[in-house]
Amino acid sequence: MNKNIAAIILAAGKSVRMKSDIPKVLHPVCGRPCLSYVLDLVYALKLKNIIAVLGHKHQSVKKLLKSSIKVVLQKRLLGTADAVKEAMPLLKNFKGTVLVLYADNPLLKKETIKKLLEHHIKNNLDATLLTTKIDKPSGYGRVLRDKYASICGIVEEKDADDFQKDIQEINTGIICFNKDRLLDSLKHVRPNNRKKEYYLTDTIGVLYKKGFLLDSVKINDINEALGINSRQDLAKANSIMQKRINEELMQKGITIVDPDSTFISYGAKIGRDSTIYPFTVIESNVRIGKSCFIGPFVHLREGTVLGDDIMAGNFLEVVRSKISSGTLLKHVGYIGDSQIGRMVNIGAGTVIANFDGKKKNITVIKDRAFIGCDTVLVAPVKIGKCARTGAGTVVTKNKNVPDGTTVVGVPARPLKK
């Protein structure tokens, strides 16, 4: 079936309503560009024929695409119908179903699109809309039906009259087309709207007037229909995606004490029986082992790898560091660009000064070292096995502490026995 399905992803838009210089589709949702979720969707469906229509700052957007995705540039942003029309020459020899997706719809689920495609193909339809019902819709196109309850068109909200604005069934923007019907209907779309743009949704009215078969598949979860057009939409999408991420982690055996105050980005990995306390931020590409206790008030930034049985506690930031099993970092500190061994104790107030004004430097702390409260380690520096620092010690750069040695003072010096 997938050989007869082509996907067109519309990713040309600006961030006008978001008031941003960043292309709308690159704004992050839970630490990941919005477009990446849509790309995951088409990859999961194993579609072989994928076209991305790019426009605003297309060079930046293109970096997210695999080489197998065909790219077309919409030079003038004249609307969704114009964008699809630009893609059609790349489907010249294609016969089958064309699925139109929007790069600013990160919340769509694979199961939903699969259901839409199956309904469209099984019933040999000419166009199938993905719709949903909202009590008080705002910002969405309304689905128009004739006296027989058949779909006869779509009207965008900005062009709708008061009666049409009361319609609760809305168009999500996701549509399946018979390729030949789509190609023909695009020829008849005119910019008869306030924005003087060519709307893809106008093809539905064209097909209806010609007597072609139209239908819809309704989704129950209206959150899937959320398109990101504003900062408010972006915040809502983040909240919904965060809930999904947290629920998936909890199903895998991770305890999240308060999901509403725990922020875990897409791509973070956490081992079973670990506990995440409130007000913890875990960014993408963070790895946490089994049976760890993280938080509260902890920020684990990209590149952090924690082994098993680690306690990382209150008011702590860790970045680009590998920390081995059994180590304790329970109170207040900054750990950057570090390699920390097993069973190390990091005392309260420890700061690893990894930046010298020009570059980030590495700190190595070996197994069973004990770092006293308020220690400052100025990288690059190495702390040996079972070595100790006294409270308030400052170990300056390249002044490595040998195995089993205790150092104290500012600057650090070996403790006389």
Phi, psi and omega per residue, in radians:
M1 nan -0.681 -3.020
N2 -1.166 -0.373 3.101
K3 -1.182 -0.430 -3.107
N4 -1.729 0.308 3.124
I5 -2.159 2.234 3.036
A6 -2.016 2.508 3.114
A7 -2.012 2.330 3.013
I8 -1.973 2.077 3.134
I9 -1.812 2.093 -3.124
L10 -1.551 1.985 -3.049
A11 -2.416 0.656 -3.031
A12 -1.751 -0.208 -2.942
G13 -1.199 2.762 3.028
K14 -1.524 -3.063 3.085
S15 -1.970 0.871 -3.018
V16 -1.052 -0.943 -3.102
R17 -1.278 -0.354 3.087
M18 -1.465 -0.160 -3.140
K19 0.910 1.027 -3.049
S20 -2.415 2.575 3.014
D21 -1.467 -0.209 3.136
I22 -1.487 2.323 3.064
P23 -0.926 2.438 -3.054
K24 -0.937 -0.698 -3.034
V25 -1.292 -0.157 3.110
L26 -1.703 -0.098 3.079
H27 -1.117 2.372 -3.034
P28 -1.396 2.473 2.968
V29 -2.080 1.972 -3.057
C30 0.916 0.829 3.015
G31 1.396 0.254 -3.065
R32 -2.487 2.413 -3.139
P33 -0.982 2.437 -3.137
C34 -0.893 -0.779 -3.113
L35 -1.025 -0.582 -3.068
S36 -1.065 -0.598 3.116
Y37 -1.163 -0.666 3.138
V38 -1.225 -0.665 3.075
L39 -1.103 -0.722 3.080
D40 -0.998 -0.663 -3.117
L41 -1.079 -0.862 -3.112
V42 -1.233 -0.547 3.073
Y43 -1.167 -0.719 -3.141
A44 -1.128 -0.550 3.095
L45 -1.379 -0.098 3.104
K46 1.015 0.710 3.098
L47 -1.385 2.349 -3.088
K48 -1.607 -0.441 -3.036
N49 -1.936 1.683 -3.071
I50 -2.162 2.284 3.119
I51 -2.148 2.303 3.054
A52 -1.941 2.221 3.084
V53 -1.707 1.966 -3.091
L54 -1.887 2.805 3.131
G55 -2.661 -1.608 -3.079
H56 -1.044 2.152 3.135
K57 0.826 0.882 -3.019
H58 -1.084 -0.467 -3.132
Q59 -1.085 -0.709 3.140
S60 -1.204 -0.700 -3.116
V61 -1.192 -0.685 -3.069
K62 -1.060 -0.468 -3.113
K63 -1.066 -0.394 -3.125
L64 -1.470 -0.195 -3.000
L65 -1.583 2.479 2.987
K66 -1.226 2.729 -3.119
S67 -1.129 -0.367 -3.134
S68 -1.301 -0.256 -3.131
I69 -1.467 2.239 3.089
K70 -1.371 2.474 -3.077
V71 -2.110 2.369 3.019
V72 -2.265 2.532 -3.078
L73 -1.831 2.170 3.017
Q74 -1.563 1.765 -3.001
K75 -1.203 -0.658 3.064
R76 -2.068 2.234 -3.061
L77 -1.415 1.481 -3.048
L78 -1.828 0.316 3.067
G79 1.958 2.998 -3.020
T80 -1.212 -0.638 3.119
A81 -1.143 -0.700 3.098
D82 -1.118 -0.676 3.119
A83 -1.097 -0.797 3.127
V84 -1.142 -0.674 3.129
K85 -1.059 -0.645 3.109
E86 -1.115 -0.520 -3.099
A87 -1.449 -0.387 -2.993
M88 -1.052 -0.629 3.106
P89 -1.011 -0.456 3.120
L90 -1.327 -0.138 3.106
L91 -1.957 0.428 -3.041
K92 -0.970 -0.755 -3.087
N93 -1.747 0.193 -3.104
F94 -1.571 2.434 3.036
K95 -2.217 2.189 3.108
G96 2.609 -2.520 -3.042
T97 -1.779 2.361 3.066
V98 -1.928 2.089 3.108
L99 -1.747 2.133 3.132
V100 -1.783 2.127 3.129
L101 -2.104 2.791 3.119
Y102 -2.018 2.338 -3.077
A103 -1.239 -0.154 3.116
D104 -1.798 0.400 3.060
N105 -2.001 1.311 -3.022
P106 -1.346 -0.189 -2.976
L107 -1.689 -0.023 3.122
L108 -1.116 2.482 3.138
K109 -1.829 2.603 3.141
K110 -0.974 -0.743 -3.086
E111 -1.070 -0.622 -3.130
T112 -1.170 -0.829 -3.123
I113 -1.199 -0.616 3.088
K114 -1.092 -0.726 3.096
K115 -1.098 -0.717 3.110
L116 -1.082 -0.824 -3.130
L117 -1.110 -0.760 -3.123
E118 -1.108 -0.726 3.118
H119 -1.123 -0.731 -3.118
H120 -1.118 -0.816 -3.069
I121 -1.298 -0.758 -3.121
K122 -1.039 -0.655 -3.079
N123 -1.686 0.114 3.080
N124 0.897 0.863 -3.070
L125 -1.511 2.799 3.104
D126 -1.578 -0.529 3.044
A127 -2.717 2.418 3.125
T128 -2.315 2.170 -3.112
L129 -1.647 2.559 2.928
L130 -1.684 2.006 -3.055
T131 -2.174 2.943 3.013
T132 -2.698 2.980 3.128
K133 -1.999 2.362 3.103
I134 -2.261 2.325 -3.098
D135 -0.999 -0.851 3.139
K136 -2.248 1.344 -3.081
P137 -1.173 2.538 3.096
S138 -2.548 2.203 3.096
G139 1.583 -0.026 -3.094
Y140 -1.928 2.661 3.005
G141 -1.229 2.491 -3.141
R142 -1.684 2.467 3.127
V143 -1.499 2.140 3.135
L144 -1.676 2.402 3.117
R145 -2.235 2.608 -3.140
D146 -1.498 -3.028 -3.065
K147 -1.167 -0.241 3.088
Y148 -1.709 0.159 3.139
A149 1.217 0.306 3.074
S150 -1.518 2.521 3.109
I151 -1.109 2.253 -3.136
C152 -2.192 -0.048 3.115
G153 2.899 3.091 3.067
I154 -2.368 2.368 3.071
V155 -2.100 2.255 3.103
E156 -1.243 2.601 -3.031
E157 -1.003 -0.715 -3.092
K158 -1.160 -0.302 3.124
D159 -1.881 -0.004 -3.067
A160 -1.438 2.603 3.018
D161 -1.521 3.110 -3.051
D162 -1.080 -0.658 3.128
F163 -1.139 -0.787 -3.115
Q164 -1.172 -0.567 3.112
K165 -1.148 -0.357 3.107
D166 -1.408 -0.166 3.116
I167 -1.181 2.310 -3.060
Q168 -1.607 -0.375 3.136
E169 -1.384 2.135 -3.059
I170 -2.058 2.695 3.082
N171 -1.558 2.231 3.123
T172 -1.369 -0.268 -3.076
G173 1.720 -0.293 -3.121
I174 -1.489 2.122 -3.076
I175 -2.411 2.439 2.965
C176 -1.783 2.402 3.126
F177 -2.238 2.584 2.767
N178 -1.194 2.239 -2.999
K179 -0.978 -0.782 -3.107
D180 -1.161 -0.652 3.118
R181 -1.184 -0.683 3.103
L182 -1.092 -0.828 -3.115
L183 -1.037 -0.755 -3.122
D184 -1.203 -0.754 -3.072
S185 -1.186 -0.521 3.124
L186 -1.083 -0.508 3.140
K187 -1.160 -0.354 -3.054
H188 -1.821 0.036 -3.138
V189 -1.400 2.279 3.139
R190 -2.144 2.665 -3.141
P191 -1.417 1.103 -3.100
N192 -1.612 0.906 -3.107
N193 -2.452 3.029 -3.029
R194 -1.155 -0.498 -3.101
K195 -1.587 -0.060 -3.125
K196 1.005 0.662 3.101
E197 -1.931 2.825 3.103
Y198 -1.668 1.924 -3.087
Y199 -1.565 2.271 3.044
L200 -1.085 -0.574 -3.120
T201 -1.093 -0.375 3.109
D202 -1.177 -0.314 3.092
T203 -1.122 -0.448 -3.124
I204 -1.159 -0.787 3.079
G205 -1.092 -0.665 3.120
V206 -1.093 -0.827 -3.130
L207 -1.134 -0.663 3.125
Y208 -1.085 -0.796 -3.123
K209 -1.107 -0.447 3.136
K210 -1.599 0.025 3.035
G211 1.426 0.355 -3.132
F212 -1.446 2.847 -3.040
L213 -1.442 2.095 3.137
L214 -2.131 2.528 3.081
D215 -2.718 3.139 -3.135
S216 -2.478 2.755 2.955
V217 -2.115 2.203 -3.094
K218 -1.694 2.420 3.073
I219 -1.821 2.505 -3.114
N220 -1.467 -0.573 -3.123
D221 -1.558 1.759 -3.061
I222 -1.162 -0.303 3.127
N223 -1.091 -0.519 3.129
E224 -1.098 -0.431 -3.077
A225 -1.465 -0.067 -3.038
L226 -1.172 2.057 2.986
G227 -1.731 2.556 -3.064
I228 -1.673 1.916 3.127
N229 -2.167 -0.103 -3.096
S230 -2.604 2.938 3.082
R231 -1.124 -0.550 3.083
Q232 -1.129 -0.747 3.090
D233 -1.079 -0.701 -3.131
L234 -1.092 -0.759 3.116
A235 -1.114 -0.698 3.125
K236 -1.150 -0.744 3.117
A237 -1.096 -0.714 3.077
N238 -1.023 -0.766 -3.117
S239 -1.116 -0.752 -3.125
I240 -1.183 -0.798 3.140
M241 -1.137 -0.656 3.117
Q242 -1.079 -0.707 3.111
K243 -1.079 -0.731 3.124
R244 -1.100 -0.777 -3.127
I245 -1.088 -0.823 -3.117
N246 -1.111 -0.725 -3.141
E247 -1.127 -0.692 3.126
E248 -1.124 -0.707 3.113
L249 -1.132 -0.742 3.136
M250 -1.120 -0.616 3.086
Q251 -1.149 -0.385 3.138
K252 -1.593 0.061 3.055
G253 1.758 0.392 3.086
I254 -1.839 2.376 3.076
T255 -1.586 2.148 3.007
I256 -2.024 1.872 -2.964
V257 -1.043 -0.778 3.119
D258 -2.392 1.611 -3.092
P259 -0.986 -0.514 -3.088
D260 -1.236 -0.326 3.139
S261 -2.090 0.425 3.132
T262 -2.141 2.204 -2.986
F263 -2.101 1.830 -3.070
I264 -2.070 2.111 -3.090
S265 -1.340 2.781 3.062
Y266 -1.028 2.359 3.083
G267 1.683 -0.162 3.052
A268 -1.252 2.473 -3.140
K269 -2.060 2.276 -3.093
I270 -2.316 2.307 -3.119
G271 -1.353 2.753 -3.089
R272 -1.130 2.678 -3.120
D273 1.164 0.198 2.961
S274 -1.423 2.676 -3.130
T275 -2.136 2.270 3.127
I276 -1.973 2.080 -3.111
Y277 -1.552 2.920 -3.054
P278 -1.054 2.771 3.074
F279 1.020 0.732 3.063
T280 -1.934 2.382 3.092
V281 -2.040 2.108 3.138
I282 -2.123 2.009 -3.039
E283 -1.480 3.039 3.106
S284 -1.041 2.666 3.069
N285 1.077 0.512 2.965
V286 -1.723 2.418 3.114
R287 -2.099 2.209 3.134
I288 -2.169 2.318 -3.098
G289 -1.368 -2.856 -3.105
K290 -1.446 2.648 2.993
S291 0.960 0.661 3.062
C292 -1.651 2.745 3.044
F293 -2.129 2.000 -3.028
I294 -2.091 2.213 3.096
G295 1.735 -3.068 -0.048
P296 -1.308 2.961 3.093
F297 0.971 1.021 3.110
V298 -2.207 2.452 3.088
H299 -2.125 1.892 3.081
L300 -1.774 1.944 -3.058
R301 -1.623 2.950 -3.059
E302 -0.929 2.486 3.115
G303 1.562 0.060 3.118
T304 -1.527 2.303 3.095
V305 -2.248 2.084 3.130
L306 -1.949 2.366 3.063
G307 -1.337 -2.815 -3.141
D308 -1.446 2.749 2.997
D309 0.975 0.746 3.111
I310 -1.819 2.441 3.018
M311 -1.949 2.029 3.118
A312 -2.140 1.899 -2.886
G313 -1.933 -2.636 -2.881
N314 -0.909 2.340 2.976
F315 0.937 1.016 -3.082
L316 -2.260 2.417 3.016
E317 -2.148 2.317 3.125
V318 -2.277 2.340 3.137
V319 -2.484 2.399 3.054
R320 0.819 0.830 -3.089
S321 -2.297 2.543 3.053
K322 -1.955 2.130 -3.062
I323 -2.128 2.154 -3.026
S324 -1.467 2.955 -2.967
S325 -1.032 2.544 3.027
G326 1.408 0.036 -3.114
T327 -1.417 2.570 -3.127
L328 -2.007 2.226 3.036
L329 -2.347 1.271 -2.843
K330 -1.573 -0.254 -3.039
H331 -2.582 2.194 2.834
V332 0.783 1.936 3.079
G333 3.063 3.005 3.067
Y334 -2.290 2.154 -3.136
I335 -2.132 1.915 -3.118
G336 -2.217 2.391 3.050
D337 0.888 0.957 -3.028
S338 -2.210 2.678 3.010
Q339 -2.138 1.900 -3.019
I340 -2.001 2.284 -3.066
G341 -1.358 -2.856 -3.082
R342 -1.465 2.588 3.007
M343 0.966 0.636 3.081
V344 -1.546 2.513 3.015
N345 -1.898 2.110 3.094
I346 -1.818 1.946 -3.055
G347 -1.241 2.838 -3.136
A348 -1.013 2.389 3.069
G349 1.443 0.146 -3.135
T350 -1.205 2.354 3.089
V351 -2.218 2.247 3.003
I352 -1.763 1.928 -3.087
A353 -1.472 1.569 -2.980
N354 -1.569 -0.222 -3.040
F355 -1.986 2.167 -3.107
D356 -1.746 0.200 -3.124
G357 1.762 -0.265 -3.141
K358 -2.192 -0.733 -3.116
K359 -2.567 2.851 3.083
K360 -1.531 2.325 -3.080
N361 -2.019 2.739 -3.015
I362 -1.661 2.438 3.008
T363 -2.039 2.357 3.099
V364 -2.068 2.201 3.060
I365 -2.130 2.055 -3.019
K366 -1.513 3.002 -3.010
D367 -0.875 2.424 2.995
R368 1.084 0.320 3.006
A369 -1.209 2.734 3.128
F370 -2.207 1.993 -3.112
I371 -1.783 1.997 -3.065
G372 -1.229 2.865 -3.117
C373 -0.982 2.472 3.070
D374 1.079 0.435 3.043
T375 -1.303 2.460 2.991
V376 -2.036 2.147 3.087
L377 -1.879 2.018 -3.090
V378 -1.640 1.911 -3.077
A379 -1.286 2.647 0.010
P380 -1.424 2.439 -3.125
V381 -2.785 2.688 3.103
K382 -2.212 2.382 3.079
I383 -1.968 2.128 -3.015
G384 -1.309 3.047 3.114
K385 -1.044 2.353 3.088
C386 1.007 0.283 3.055
A387 -1.321 2.791 -3.095
R388 -2.371 2.594 2.972
T389 -2.112 2.430 3.093
G390 -1.334 2.906 3.132
A391 -1.046 2.335 3.082
G392 1.372 0.164 -3.105
T393 -1.267 2.496 3.006
V394 -2.069 1.947 3.104
V395 -1.666 1.960 -3.061
T396 -1.391 2.863 -2.998
K397 -1.067 2.461 3.123
N398 1.172 0.064 3.083
K399 -1.618 1.259 -3.032
N400 -1.130 2.535 -3.135
V401 -1.767 2.079 -3.098
P402 -1.149 2.847 3.091
D403 -0.943 2.402 3.028
G404 1.246 0.077 -3.089
T405 -1.606 2.496 3.025
T406 -1.877 2.263 3.110
V407 -2.115 2.631 -3.138
V408 -2.501 2.872 2.969
G409 1.561 3.131 -3.140
V410 -2.262 1.917 -0.110
P411 -1.294 2.919 -3.051
A412 -1.137 2.454 3.070
R413 -2.514 2.657 -3.099
P414 -1.034 2.454 3.102
L415 -1.352 2.185 3.120
K416 -1.333 2.337 -3.141
K417 -1.531 nan nan
